Amino acid sequence: QVQLAESGGGLVQAGGSLRLSCAASGRTFSTYYMGWFRQAPGKEREFVAAIRWLAGYTYYGDSVKGRFTISKDNAKNTVYLQMNSLKPEDTAVYYCAAQRTYDRGIYEYDYWGQGTQVTVSS
């Protein structure tokens, strides 16, 4: 099994920045994608970003494109989400996810973290 631990959330003013981290542990040897999702109260889960672990290809949801950057550190089994130009509508719980099957696309994942709260004030 794979365990995922998010960190780096907090309170920030609009226009500010945060960097989220997700450290993976356990049986991580076959990871294909790692991704970030978010969910605000009363709203459905939304895709934020994903990265193909070996090739490094990146993908972004339309609402964050140009503001957020996903990156990885293979040696540390860690994925990052750099969030710039934050807006109040970015307020949500952010979840890290890992996919271990062969290329099921960027929206379907097998393992999920517990989430970290990001709050953006106006």
URNOR-V46349 format. One record per pair of residues at least 4 apart in sequence whose ideal C-beta (glycine too) atoms are under 6 Angstrom apart, sorted by sequence separation. I is the first residue (numbers start at 1). GAP is how many residues later the second one is. D is the distance in Angstrom with one decimal. If there is no record, write none. Layout:
i->I gap->GAP d->D
i->I gap->GAP d->D
This chain:
i->12 gap->4 d->4.0
i->24 gap->4 d->4.9
i->60 gap->4 d->5.7
i->64 gap->4 d->4.1
i->86 gap->4 d->5.1
i->104 gap->4 d->4.6
i->52 gap->5 d->4.4
i->60 gap->5 d->4.4
i->73 gap->5 d->4.7
i->99 gap->5 d->6.0
i->12 gap->6 d->5.5
i->39 gap->6 d->4.6
i->51 gap->7 d->5.2
i->72 gap->7 d->4.9
i->37 gap->8 d->5.2
i->38 gap->8 d->5.4
i->50 gap->9 d->4.6
i->71 gap->9 d->4.9
i->37 gap->10 d->5.8
i->38 gap->10 d->5.4
i->99 gap->10 d->4.8
i->100 gap->10 d->5.1
i->8 gap->11 d->5.5
i->37 gap->11 d->5.8
i->49 gap->11 d->5.0
i->70 gap->11 d->5.6
i->99 gap->11 d->5.6
i->8 gap->12 d->4.2
i->36 gap->12 d->4.2
i->58 gap->12 d->5.4
i->97 gap->12 d->3.7
i->8 gap->13 d->5.1
i->36 gap->13 d->4.9
i->48 gap->13 d->5.4
i->69 gap->13 d->4.4
i->98 gap->13 d->4.5
i->7 gap->14 d->5.0
i->47 gap->14 d->4.8
i->35 gap->15 d->3.7
i->68 gap->15 d->5.1
i->97 gap->15 d->5.2
i->6 gap->16 d->5.1
i->48 gap->16 d->5.7
i->33 gap->17 d->5.2
i->34 gap->17 d->5.7
i->67 gap->17 d->5.4
i->95 gap->17 d->5.7
i->96 gap->17 d->4.2
i->4 gap->18 d->5.7
i->5 gap->18 d->5.0
i->67 gap->18 d->4.7
i->95 gap->18 d->5.7
i->33 gap->19 d->5.8
i->49 gap->19 d->5.9
i->51 gap->19 d->4.9
i->4 gap->20 d->5.5
i->95 gap->20 d->4.7
i->49 gap->21 d->4.1
i->51 gap->21 d->5.6
i->2 gap->22 d->5.8
i->3 gap->22 d->4.9
i->31 gap->22 d->4.9
i->93 gap->22 d->4.2
i->94 gap->22 d->5.5
i->3 gap->23 d->5.0
i->2 gap->24 d->4.7
i->93 gap->24 d->5.5
i->94 gap->24 d->5.5
i->1 gap->25 d->5.2
i->2 gap->26 d->5.6
i->91 gap->28 d->5.1
i->91 gap->29 d->5.0
i->90 gap->30 d->5.1
i->88 gap->32 d->5.0
i->86 gap->34 d->4.6
i->88 gap->34 d->5.1
i->34 gap->45 d->4.5
i->36 gap->45 d->5.0
i->59 gap->47 d->5.0
i->28 gap->49 d->5.3
i->40 gap->52 d->4.2
i->24 gap->53 d->4.4
i->39 gap->53 d->5.7
i->38 gap->54 d->3.8
i->39 gap->54 d->5.5
i->23 gap->55 d->4.9
i->38 gap->56 d->4.8
i->50 gap->56 d->4.1
i->21 gap->57 d->5.9
i->22 gap->57 d->4.8
i->37 gap->58 d->4.8
i->21 gap->59 d->5.5
i->47 gap->60 d->5.9
i->19 gap->61 d->6.0
i->20 gap->61 d->4.3
i->35 gap->62 d->4.8
i->19 gap->63 d->5.0
i->34 gap->64 d->5.2
i->18 gap->65 d->4.9
i->33 gap->66 d->4.3
i->17 gap->67 d->4.8
i->31 gap->67 d->5.4
i->32 gap->67 d->5.1
i->31 gap->69 d->5.8
i->16 gap->70 d->5.5
i->30 gap->70 d->4.9
i->14 gap->73 d->5.9
i->33 gap->73 d->5.9
i->12 gap->74 d->5.7
i->14 gap->74 d->6.0
i->20 gap->74 d->5.9
i->22 gap->74 d->3.4
i->24 gap->74 d->6.0
i->6 gap->90 d->4.9
i->4 gap->92 d->4.7
i->2 gap->96 d->5.2
i->14 gap->106 d->5.7
i->4 gap->107 d->5.9
i->6 gap->107 d->4.6
i->9 gap->107 d->3.4
i->9 gap->108 d->4.9
i->11 gap->108 d->4.8
i->12 gap->108 d->5.7
i->13 gap->108 d->5.5
i->14 gap->108 d->5.3
i->2 gap->109 d->4.3
i->4 gap->109 d->3.6
i->9 gap->109 d->4.8
i->6 gap->110 d->4.1
